[in-house]
Structures are given as structure tokens and as C-alpha cells.
């Protein structure tokens, strides 16, 4: 593979492999010397969320290699691309980036029932969502029943502050950061099926609900990640 964004071909291949694992079959990449394009395989919400997940891991993997990602969503000069990543300078990798990338292989499992999610860990998940310009809105049991969502120690709706395809890519980034942060804290964060129209009727307001999340402790086992508290995060881009 050829190099890009100042990285050698082998590093680019490793970065794309990590991002592709997050995006699955719903996301494809196009590489040029000065950019990495992310395209959705369909015009569905799930595909745009998958592109967002891939984009988040792409940014983290680039930072791990000292590259600051300059991201443009739906750039007018690249028709069809949901996101384009260009070289935005250098950025030192930090411990948080290493922890989040280390959690990327955590299996998605059912949350344990009957074990509340501590307030400090709820706050850490909220900070993870805010880092990607999103918001976690907890719902009560009555709202869970109306939405048809199975019970869990914590059920929350991931919301964005705008609507449309760009917001859905943003939601995908926030969703994946919350999942990775949760794994670092010994939590599992699972997406629950719920149609967007039903979500919007239930919540409405100033935010746009995107996905429902069921959150709780990860089962004990050999593959469990050591729970570590994530440091407070500042709102930042890139």
C-alpha cells in the first residue's frame, strides 16, 4: 500500500485495518496521497453510523502515530464522501488514546442485570459523548417501556444537536467513543433497536435522538478489560 498523510504504506495499512474493523461492511475507504475518504455503502442510518465509528478509530489510530486528523464531513469537493481526513499537523499520542484503542477488541456482550452503573462512570460516558459534540440522555423505566427497549442498569439515548447525514456521522463517532470508554471502565454499551421517528416522538426538544443504548457491567471472565477511570476530557476537535 502507498503512503499517505505523511505515513509510510505499512502504517497506513494498519490504520485502515483498525478503522475498517470498526466500520464493518457498511464503510469503504478511498486513499490518495493527501487524504483518506470514507464512503457509506448505502444511504441508511446504520451505514452513516458505521462511517462515524470508522472515522473515530481512524482519528485515534492516526493520533497514535503522531498525526492530527483534519476532518471534513461531506466535503463539497469530494462528491459522495461522507468524510475526508487530511493531514492537520502533528499531535502527540496520549494515554487516553492508547486505552481507547486497546479497548477496540472488546466483545459486545449483554450487560449484567441488577448492578447499577456508578455515577462517576455515567459521567465519564457523558464526557465521552460530549467530546464528539453529542449528548447522552438517560431514560426512565416508563420511557423504556414506551420505546420497547429491554431493561438494563442504564438506558440512555445518544443525541446530537443537529439533524441530517453529517449529524448521523457525528453520532457514529460519539457512539463508538462511548463504547470504547465504557469498555475501559468495565462496562458494555449495546445499541438497542428503535426507530428514529419513535425516538423523536418520545424525546423531542432541543436535541435530536439518534440511537438507544443499553449500558451495564461487563460479565466477569478472562477477556474482561481492567476497569480504569478515564481522565476528564476537554471539548476538542480532531
C-alpha positions as CSV (number, residue, x, y, z in Angstrom):
1,X,0.0,0.0,0.0
2,X,1.2,3.5,-0.8
3,X,1.8,6.1,1.9
4,X,-0.5,8.9,2.8
5,X,-0.8,11.8,5.3
6,X,3.0,11.6,5.9
7,X,2.8,7.9,6.9
8,X,4.5,5.0,5.3
9,X,2.5,2.4,3.5
10,X,2.6,-0.1,6.3
11,X,1.4,2.4,8.8
12,X,-1.5,3.5,6.5
13,X,-2.5,-0.2,6.1
14,X,-2.6,-0.7,9.9
15,X,-4.6,2.5,10.4
16,X,-7.1,1.5,7.7
17,X,-7.4,-2.1,9.1
18,X,-8.3,-0.7,12.5
19,X,-10.8,1.7,11.1
20,X,-12.3,-1.0,8.8
21,X,-12.9,-3.3,11.8
22,X,-14.9,-0.5,13.4
23,X,-16.9,0.4,10.3
24,X,-17.6,-3.2,9.1
25,X,-19.0,-3.7,5.6
26,X,-21.0,-0.5,5.7
27,X,-18.0,1.7,5.2
28,X,-15.4,1.8,2.4
29,X,-12.3,3.9,2.0
30,X,-10.6,5.6,-0.8
31,X,-6.9,6.6,-0.4
32,X,-5.0,9.3,-2.2
33,X,-1.6,10.8,-1.3
34,X,-3.2,13.7,0.6
35,X,-6.4,12.3,2.0
36,X,-8.4,9.3,3.2
37,X,-12.1,9.3,2.1
38,X,-14.8,7.5,3.9
39,X,-17.9,6.4,1.9
40,X,-21.1,4.7,3.1
41,X,-22.2,1.5,1.2
42,X,-25.8,2.5,1.4
43,X,-28.0,5.6,2.2
44,X,-29.2,4.2,5.5
45,X,-28.7,5.4,9.1
46,X,-26.8,2.3,10.1
47,X,-24.3,2.9,7.3
48,X,-23.7,6.5,8.3
49,X,-23.3,5.5,11.9
50,X,-20.7,2.9,10.8
51,X,-18.8,5.5,8.9
52,X,-18.7,7.6,12.1
53,X,-17.4,4.6,14.1
54,X,-14.7,4.0,11.5
55,X,-13.8,7.7,11.4
56,X,-13.4,7.8,15.2
57,X,-11.0,4.9,15.2
58,X,-9.2,6.3,12.1
59,X,-8.6,9.6,14.1
60,X,-7.4,7.7,17.1
61,X,-5.1,5.4,15.1
62,X,-3.6,8.4,13.3
63,X,-3.0,10.2,16.6
64,X,-1.3,7.1,17.9
65,X,1.2,7.7,15.1
66,X,1.6,11.4,15.8
67,X,-0.8,12.6,13.1
68,X,-3.5,15.2,13.8
69,X,-6.5,14.4,11.6
70,X,-8.2,17.3,9.9
71,X,-11.7,16.1,9.2
72,X,-14.3,17.5,6.8
73,X,-17.8,16.0,6.8
74,X,-19.5,15.8,3.4
75,X,-16.9,18.0,1.6
76,X,-18.3,19.6,-1.5
77,X,-15.0,19.0,-3.4
78,X,-15.2,15.2,-2.9
79,X,-18.7,14.1,-4.2
80,X,-20.1,11.0,-2.4
81,X,-17.7,11.1,0.5
82,X,-19.3,11.3,4.0
83,X,-15.9,12.3,5.5
84,X,-12.5,13.2,4.3
85,X,-9.4,13.1,6.5
86,X,-6.4,15.2,5.7
87,X,-3.1,16.0,7.4
88,X,-3.7,18.6,10.0
89,X,-0.3,18.7,11.6
90,X,1.2,16.7,14.4
91,X,-0.3,15.6,17.6
92,X,1.3,13.7,20.4
93,X,-0.3,10.4,21.3
94,X,-1.6,10.3,24.9
95,X,-2.6,7.6,27.4
96,X,-6.3,8.0,26.7
97,X,-5.8,7.3,23.0
98,X,-3.8,4.2,23.9
99,X,-6.5,3.0,26.3
100,X,-9.4,3.6,23.8
101,X,-7.5,1.8,21.0
102,X,-6.7,-1.1,23.4
103,X,-10.4,-1.5,24.1
104,X,-11.3,-1.8,20.4
105,X,-11.3,-5.6,20.5
106,X,-13.7,-5.9,23.5
107,X,-16.6,-8.1,22.6
108,X,-20.1,-6.7,22.7
109,X,-21.9,-8.6,25.4
110,X,-25.2,-8.3,27.3
111,X,-25.0,-6.0,30.4
112,X,-25.3,-7.7,33.7
113,X,-28.7,-7.1,35.4
114,X,-29.0,-5.7,38.9
115,X,-25.7,-3.9,39.1
116,X,-26.2,-0.1,38.9
117,X,-23.8,2.0,36.9
118,X,-21.9,4.3,39.4
119,X,-22.4,8.0,38.9
120,X,-18.7,8.6,38.2
121,X,-18.8,6.1,35.3
122,X,-22.0,7.6,34.0
123,X,-20.3,11.0,34.0
124,X,-17.3,9.5,32.1
125,X,-19.6,8.2,29.4
126,X,-21.3,11.6,29.2
127,X,-17.9,13.3,28.8
128,X,-17.1,10.8,26.0
129,X,-20.3,11.7,24.2
130,X,-19.6,15.4,24.7
131,X,-16.1,15.0,23.3
132,X,-17.8,14.2,20.0
133,X,-20.4,17.0,20.3
134,X,-23.2,14.7,21.3
135,X,-25.3,14.2,24.4
136,X,-26.4,11.1,26.5
137,X,-30.0,11.4,27.8
138,X,-30.9,8.8,30.4
139,X,-34.5,7.5,30.2
140,X,-36.6,6.0,32.9
141,X,-38.5,2.7,33.0
142,X,-41.7,4.2,31.7
143,X,-39.9,5.7,28.7
144,X,-38.1,2.3,28.2
145,X,-41.4,0.5,28.1
146,X,-42.9,3.0,25.6
147,X,-39.8,2.6,23.4
148,X,-39.9,-1.1,23.6
149,X,-36.4,-1.3,24.9
150,X,-35.3,-4.2,27.2
151,X,-34.4,-3.3,30.7
152,X,-30.7,-2.6,31.7
153,X,-29.0,-0.9,34.6
154,X,-28.7,2.2,32.4
155,X,-30.6,3.1,29.3
156,X,-29.7,6.3,27.5
157,X,-30.4,7.9,24.2
158,X,-27.5,9.3,22.3
159,X,-28.5,12.7,20.8
160,X,-26.9,15.2,18.5
161,X,-27.6,18.9,18.3
162,X,-28.4,19.0,14.6
163,X,-30.1,16.7,12.1
164,X,-29.1,15.2,8.8
165,X,-26.3,12.9,7.4
166,X,-23.5,14.9,9.0
167,X,-25.1,14.6,12.4
168,X,-25.5,10.9,11.9
169,X,-21.8,10.5,11.2
170,X,-21.2,12.6,14.3
171,X,-23.4,10.3,16.2
172,X,-21.4,7.3,15.0
173,X,-18.2,8.8,16.3
174,X,-19.9,9.6,19.6
175,X,-21.4,6.1,19.8
176,X,-18.1,4.4,19.3
177,X,-16.2,6.6,21.7
178,X,-18.8,5.9,24.4
179,X,-18.5,2.2,23.7
180,X,-14.7,2.3,23.9
181,X,-14.8,4.4,27.0
182,X,-17.3,2.0,28.5
183,X,-15.1,-1.0,27.8
184,X,-12.2,0.8,29.6
185,X,-14.5,1.2,32.6
186,X,-15.6,-2.4,32.7
187,X,-19.0,-1.5,31.1
188,X,-20.7,-2.8,28.0
189,X,-22.6,-0.4,25.8
190,X,-25.0,-2.0,23.4
191,X,-27.2,-0.4,20.8
192,X,-30.9,-1.2,21.1
193,X,-33.2,-1.3,18.1
194,X,-35.6,1.6,18.0
195,X,-36.9,3.6,15.0
196,X,-35.8,7.2,14.8
197,X,-39.3,8.5,14.5
198,X,-40.4,6.8,17.7
199,X,-37.4,8.2,19.4
200,X,-38.2,11.7,18.3
201,X,-41.8,11.4,19.4
202,X,-40.6,10.2,22.8
203,X,-37.9,12.9,23.5
204,X,-38.2,15.8,21.0
205,X,-36.9,19.0,22.5
206,X,-33.7,20.8,21.5
207,X,-31.7,17.7,20.7
208,X,-32.0,15.1,18.0
209,X,-32.2,11.5,19.3
210,X,-30.2,9.1,17.2
211,X,-29.7,5.7,19.0
212,X,-30.7,4.0,22.2
213,X,-28.0,2.4,24.3
214,X,-28.3,-0.3,27.0
215,X,-25.4,0.0,29.4
216,X,-24.2,-2.1,32.3
217,X,-21.3,-4.0,33.8
218,X,-19.4,-6.5,31.7
219,X,-19.6,-10.1,32.8
220,X,-16.5,-11.4,34.6
221,X,-14.2,-13.5,32.5
222,X,-10.8,-13.9,31.1
223,X,-11.4,-11.4,28.3
224,X,-12.7,-8.7,30.6
225,X,-10.7,-5.4,30.4
226,X,-9.3,-4.0,33.5
227,X,-11.6,-1.1,34.6
228,X,-9.8,2.2,34.7
229,X,-11.2,5.7,35.3
230,X,-10.8,7.9,32.2
231,X,-9.5,11.4,33.0
232,X,-11.7,14.4,32.5
233,X,-11.9,15.2,28.8
234,X,-11.9,18.7,27.2
235,X,-14.0,19.5,24.3
236,X,-11.7,19.3,21.3
237,X,-11.7,18.7,17.6
238,X,-9.6,16.3,15.6
